[in-house]
């Protein structure tokens, strides 16, 4: 399970980071190269997800969605300096509970 969590975190950093670089390029007027690196990071995100050992594409991406939400809150806090409020933390916690339920071992 630790392997799966590490892959989710790496995929989240690649996806959020890539999207952020493209945001900076298109919305904040950064150089075109920021967008290129953002696109590369997004491609890497797509590859990282394939290393998950779960047999179902849909389940992996659904579970990753919950992790993505938590990482996005943390990214906003750490990078954008937007402090999450109580509702952000409660929502993120609900997502982690959902991810945990989805990834429970089945018979």
Secondary structure, 3 states (H helix, E strand, C coil): CHHHHHHHHHHHHHHHHHHHHHHHHHHHCCCHHHHHHHHHHHHHHHHHHCCCCCCCHHHHHHHHHHHHHHHHHHHHHHCCCCCCCHHHHHHHHHHHHHHHHHCCCCC
